[in-house]
């Protein structure tokens, strides 16, 4: 087992892999990562599935059977992806059995529904029923329309990975949506300990957009702030997490058996090659959080990552000071967050189009 990844896990950070394929499942690779690399969870998205389906032959027979049965492209996607997530859940089940919150595998609602509350609810319910594993998580975007869908899902016992969170304001709304769902579930007599959730706070995309604006300003003061906004934003968000979970509302739910909706640091692959490739892992170490990493980042940390203690707790004010300095040099951070949320939703939808086109191509091959 990687000593560096074990050190990260020992520091209380749950290591989740941001990738899944049938090749990983059937070859034993995923099981090996669990055993050797401290991986205790998996996240997926349509782009990940598109790559897996396009590059591998392990889907071909199932695609042929589905095409022969007259399945639509949407039906084929649903069957392929839910099968993979179900099988990954089974591999992670021993982890889930030994943990109150790890051993989870996420699958995303149809991204075209990001601004459709009722559609998101229907998609979440269909995925939850099809995967049929208690250690699954249904990914719902933190759009305005997604918030009531999160509450509905939690209230009905569906575990949720809330994705595409960029701003402190939206994160607070996500936490409120989770607590409201738990309160409704408690009223319905549901065992709250069976409901899981993580809140995926995106990291690297913040620096990408802020750094672009800092470069446009071209001042020494602006240059000194490059690569600092994303971590600062995450630290401020963690301060809000602590504040909410120190309150009476949460304590009442915790007393009833509720599980904490853990912060999950997402988009932790470094986009700027000038930055350390483990930046968004080593600088966001704090117990009780999740870091979901693409394999490249996972391997980088296994090779040379460093754990130097808690880098987040008690640093919200420091993070806010960085954000205040951005305003001082001329960066409108609220506009940054609005911009990258809109971009995130568009990428979210585009990834679905990519998956549809990939699967349609595989279906055409199957008919040839």
C-alpha angles and dihedrals in degrees: 000000000000108000091208094052090044089053089053091049091046088055087062100259114135110220113217125180116232095212141067137178138161087246090060091048100045098037092054092244094125092049089049092052089053091050100039108023103040092246109163103168146021134220126195140184136181093268090055091050092046090056093046094049095044095048102040135067095205092092096052099091094048091047090052092051093048093047090050089053091055096250119170121237089256091053092049091051091048093051096044096047099041090049091053094047092047091052092046089051088055091052090049094044095098088055091048091048090056097043137059093220115005132081091070130148121198129212124184129235115237104291093218085071095061091114096036114085098187092044091050091051091050092048092048092050093048093049093046091051094045097048089044096189125125091217094059122107124205113219113224121178119242094236119137087257091047095057097074089044089056091052092047093049094048091045089055095049098259113141113228140203104201107211138190098039113159109150135060091231093054092044090056089051090050092052090049091050090053094048091047090051091050091050090052091047090051090052089052091053096249119157099249093203089071093062119087133186142169127190111221109215110191118226122173096047089064092060092044093059097036092048090051090055092044090053090052090054090053098196128133089240091054094046090054090062098054114124094013106089100074096052091042090052091050092050091051089050091052089054088056089049091055092047094053093046092051090059131100093243092062093040090056090054093044089053087056091054102267119159120228116256096233123216110248118201105220133182090036097154108109113245097189112069089206090069125078108270091231095047098116092048104044094042094050101050111141130140118257097030135107126229113196110199137187110238092256091060092043091054092045091054092045088055104042112350119135131212112202100168134275109345098178116041113098094008100100092105090049089051092049090051089058091050090049090053089054089058090048092057093046108268115135098214094185088057089048091055093046090049096050093044090055090045090047092054091048091050088046090057094040091055089058091053088050091052093047091051092047094050093043088055091051090049091052090051090051090055095048 
